[in-house]
């Protein structure tokens, strides 16, 4: 009998009829868009209706923009001019309310994007840690800035200030963690934000609207719903957005940039696609390499920008690597996210199985083979990972970021082959390098660090820990999203300068003693 554990059942539809603009939870009376999960709640397959969200358009989008601009008020608003400790108090109030919604958010992470129970819990908990780490790093930034510098007879009090109004668009694969990796640093640095959730993973944010409303001054956080072209495009066209913060596809990012009339004034914070390779050298520990390549390529069905999306295996070990790898792939368990031991889960995008099938068919027509027994097996909401070998550069699966369960494998004889491919690639986020001989590894590392931004030695590609830099070259990223760097990505250095003379010395001393300026202060939070 088909049974869903009680804690994970969807007992009622969640119709999100409110949105947050200008500090008010406003009621939406217009058209709604139904939200479905590709996970079936019945024995005979049928997508599960989860609820609905507002289908907003230009009027609602511009209302949110007006509210954000009013809150920022050209840098004169309460939020951008607020004391550091006051902004931290707001953030601490929010994270306290956020933690109370763990059970609900974890449940919707499973239903909306198909993430396993364990990974959904990890995403929530990691987000909590990210917020606290951001607060602590912000305190350190403030402590480091609570001083005067003197050079060539000029005093300078240097701090970081906000950039203005931020349009924030998060991704569906990490709709909580990566969205908050944009939102949290943007907010704490004093910017006003307009946030539109991704198409999938949107209802899980519903329990947080009230927390945002009650934790931050009005207009500082504005949350709207709808398709990007209907709400993000008209916002960008006004030219009143100072920062575009987006994690997603470079085509979307470029399209939105093109709508802005003053591109030179638009700051970009972008996490985009990647085609991260694994390079397995002939002296690699094969058991280690295979295990890391399994998790790297197929955790969350490969729906991660940091996933391993193409393998380069040395020809001396290709046969043995393929044998071990496909055995482990076929042993992976497919099921619903809450099932014990499940590793492969339903794909949240209804059209994804058909797209993966197109990649497989194209590769087969051009000489590849499916080398695992279960590769390409399909059901209504999934297609089992297909391991393709030998792959060549004419195949779509080599060129495109598949973002799903299909694994292309190439063999190489000369290490220059994968290096040349990486140099020619449009992407440059990370690489996984497997090997043991330091005489081979040393020059390789020296080259790879100039092709990508993270070289993972004998381990799969990943984003964390969040205190490490997360960025990419070429079409993979703009700006850096570690805890430390994100605060800087959403701010700019600004300072007050004064010539060293008795007249200015008295003014500066009086300013500091009075405590009347939030910017001019040498006080700091321990």
Helices and strands as residue ranges (DSSP letters): G 6-8, E 14-16, E 18-21, E 24-27, E 32-40, E 47-54, H 58-72, G 73-75, H 84-99, H 102-113, H 117-145, E 149-151, E 154-162, E 165-169, H 177-188, E 192-196, G 203-208, H 209-215, E 221-224, H 228-237, E 243-247, H 250-259, G 263-265, E 267-271, E 276-280, H 286-298, G 299-302, E 308-314, H 318-330, H 352-365, E 369-370, E 378-379, E 382-383, E 386-389, H 396-399, E 406-412, H 416-424, E 427-428, E 430-434, H 438-448, E 454-457, E 473-474, E 477-478, H 483-489, E 491-499, H 502-514
